[in-house]
Amino acid sequence: MKIVTFGEIMLRLSPPGYQRFRQARALDVVYGGGESNVAVSLADFGDTAEFVTRLPQNDLGEACLAALRARGVQTGHVVRGGERLGIYFLEHGAAQRGSKVIYDRAGSSFAGIQPGMIDWPAVLADADWFHWTGITPAVSQSAAETCLEAVKTAERLGKTVSCDLNYRAKLWKWGKPAAEVMAELVSHCDLAVGNEEDAEKVFGIRAPESDVAAGKVEAEKYKSVCEALVKRFPNLHKVAVTLRGSLSASRNTWSGVLWTKSGFHTAPVYDILPIVDRVGAGDAFNGGLIHGLRAYPDDPDKALRFAVAASCLKHSIPGDANAVTAAEVEQLMAGDASGRVSR
């Protein structure tokens, strides 16, 4: 059985290394997006993963598909149309200078997607899992409606539905507030994931005595966040939160928690220095958690530790998507964090 992910994939353009936009005379090219990054992670772990989106019928659309296929991701239900591929520009931060993102995605092919364009029963026929993120309904009203069509179909067909709350303030511009749109979508989900701020920014649910800006993100404080989400959305069976302590752009702590009906699970805290590329770490966590929950269905603690270790390693990987194997993740889980050369 396969995992299906749905969302927008974009052209990512970045100045080389740690150059600023104003210094750049060339830009590095990769393709990435929240849901496509999850599919790539799953394919790297040996799972069958398919990414569904809408792409323009031009050379950039073809290059994007080729990049996905090269990573082992199925693309058989991608629909074509519209005029352009969305773009985002990323300036990598370092030390006390944070990273910057500029979006150029208005009027993208994906923003113009409409309900009925995708045959969801056919897409999900041989799948057991469907994943989406809060970025997708933020892009446009029609993308939100298409996402709702997908999650309702997946729920009706008995598939596991997971979401990453993934709040992006710069994207929620089309009319309805995030809380209203996301509430209906999350009500159809089995698993919800967020970072240390997403539940607060989307639903007003805040961890007590936490200070994200100061790096104060204690695992036990997020148990109440998980419980509040489950109380509001009774369909949820599991809730996970990633915990990032930002000491600087180059050094972060990283961990996570997982609430299940059988208990509250915490993971080791990794001290990451230096950070090569933190973009996509949450997606790597989602991919790791989905894989972990499927690989170790009776061991949620191990599933969480797999997710945190996988996303810890993503901080060492340039580009939007992770690029590690399950064996490499398990090596870190076992305590080998030395970074020594493997000969």
MOCOR-V514157 format. One record per residue. N is the residue number from 0. RES is the residue in one letter. SS is DSSP state (A for helix, B for strand, O for the rest). Layout:
# MOCOR-V514157
[[N	RES	SS] [N	RES	SS]]
This chain:
# MOCOR-V514157
[[0	M	O] [1	K	B] [2	I	B] [3	V	B] [4	T	B] [5	F	B] [6	G	O] [7	E	O] [8	I	O] [9	M	B] [10	L	B] [11	R	B] [12	L	B] [13	S	B] [14	P	B] [15	P	O] [16	G	O] [17	Y	O] [18	Q	O] [19	R	O] [20	F	A] [21	R	A] [22	Q	A] [23	A	O] [24	R	O] [25	A	O] [26	L	B] [27	D	B] [28	V	B] [29	V	B] [30	Y	B] [31	G	B] [32	G	O] [33	G	A] [34	E	A] [35	S	A] [36	N	A] [37	V	A] [38	A	A] [39	V	A] [40	S	A] [41	L	A] [42	A	A] [43	D	A] [44	F	O] [45	G	O] [46	D	O] [47	T	O] [48	A	B] [49	E	B] [50	F	B] [51	V	B] [52	T	O] [53	R	B] [54	L	B] [55	P	O] [56	Q	O] [57	N	O] [58	D	A] [59	L	A] [60	G	A] [61	E	A] [62	A	A] [63	C	A] [64	L	A] [65	A	A] [66	A	A] [67	L	A] [68	R	A] [69	A	A] [70	R	O] [71	G	O] [72	V	O] [73	Q	B] [74	T	O] [75	G	O] [76	H	O] [77	V	O] [78	V	B] [79	R	B] [80	G	O] [81	G	O] [82	E	O] [83	R	O] [84	L	O] [85	G	O] [86	I	B] [87	Y	B] [88	F	B] [89	L	B] [90	E	B] [91	H	O] [92	G	O] [93	A	B] [94	A	O] [95	Q	O] [96	R	B] [97	G	O] [98	S	O] [99	K	B] [100	V	B] [101	I	B] [102	Y	B] [103	D	B] [104	R	O] [105	A	O] [106	G	O] [107	S	O] [108	S	O] [109	F	A] [110	A	A] [111	G	A] [112	I	O] [113	Q	O] [114	P	O] [115	G	O] [116	M	O] [117	I	O] [118	D	O] [119	W	A] [120	P	A] [121	A	A] [122	V	A] [123	L	A] [124	A	O] [125	D	O] [126	A	B] [127	D	B] [128	W	B] [129	F	B] [130	H	B] [131	W	B] [132	T	B] [133	G	A] [134	I	A] [135	T	A] [136	P	A] [137	A	A] [138	V	A] [139	S	O] [140	Q	A] [141	S	A] [142	A	A] [143	A	A] [144	E	A] [145	T	A] [146	C	A] [147	L	A] [148	E	A] [149	A	A] [150	V	A] [151	K	A] [152	T	A] [153	A	A] [154	E	A] [155	R	A] [156	L	O] [157	G	O] [158	K	O] [159	T	B] [160	V	B] [161	S	B] [162	C	B] [163	D	B] [164	L	O] [165	N	O] [166	Y	O] [167	R	O] [168	A	O] [169	K	O] [170	L	O] [171	W	O] [172	K	O] [173	W	O] [174	G	O] [175	K	O] [176	P	O] [177	A	A] [178	A	A] [179	E	A] [180	V	A] [181	M	A] [182	A	A] [183	E	A] [184	L	A] [185	V	A] [186	S	O] [187	H	O] [188	C	O] [189	D	O] [190	L	B] [191	A	B] [192	V	B] [193	G	B] [194	N	O] [195	E	O] [196	E	O] [197	D	A] [198	A	A] [199	E	A] [200	K	A] [201	V	A] [202	F	A] [203	G	O] [204	I	O] [205	R	O] [206	A	O] [207	P	O] [208	E	O] [209	S	O] [210	D	B] [211	V	A] [212	A	A] [213	A	A] [214	G	O] [215	K	B] [216	V	O] [217	E	O] [218	A	A] [219	E	A] [220	K	A] [221	Y	A] [222	K	A] [223	S	A] [224	V	A] [225	C	A] [226	E	A] [227	A	A] [228	L	A] [229	V	A] [230	K	A] [231	R	A] [232	F	O] [233	P	O] [234	N	O] [235	L	O] [236	H	O] [237	K	B] [238	V	B] [239	A	B] [240	V	B] [241	T	B] [242	L	B] [243	R	B] [244	G	B] [245	S	B] [246	L	O] [247	S	O] [248	A	O] [249	S	O] [250	R	B] [251	N	B] [252	T	B] [253	W	B] [254	S	B] [255	G	B] [256	V	B] [257	L	B] [258	W	B] [259	T	B] [260	K	O] [261	S	O] [262	G	B] [263	F	B] [264	H	B] [265	T	B] [266	A	O] [267	P	O] [268	V	O] [269	Y	B] [270	D	B] [271	I	B] [272	L	B] [273	P	O] [274	I	O] [275	V	O] [276	D	O] [277	R	O] [278	V	O] [279	G	O] [280	A	A] [281	G	A] [282	D	A] [283	A	A] [284	F	A] [285	N	A] [286	G	A] [287	G	A] [288	L	A] [289	I	A] [290	H	A] [291	G	A] [292	L	A] [293	R	A] [294	A	A] [295	Y	O] [296	P	O] [297	D	O] [298	D	O] [299	P	A] [300	D	A] [301	K	A] [302	A	A] [303	L	A] [304	R	A] [305	F	A] [306	A	A] [307	V	A] [308	A	A] [309	A	A] [310	S	A] [311	C	A] [312	L	A] [313	K	A] [314	H	O] [315	S	O] [316	I	O] [317	P	O] [318	G	O] [319	D	O] [320	A	O] [321	N	O] [322	A	O] [323	V	O] [324	T	O] [325	A	A] [326	A	A] [327	E	A] [328	V	A] [329	E	A] [330	Q	A] [331	L	A] [332	M	A] [333	A	O] [334	G	O] [335	D	O] [336	A	O] [337	S	O] [338	G	O] [339	R	O] [340	V	O] [341	S	O] [342	R	O]]
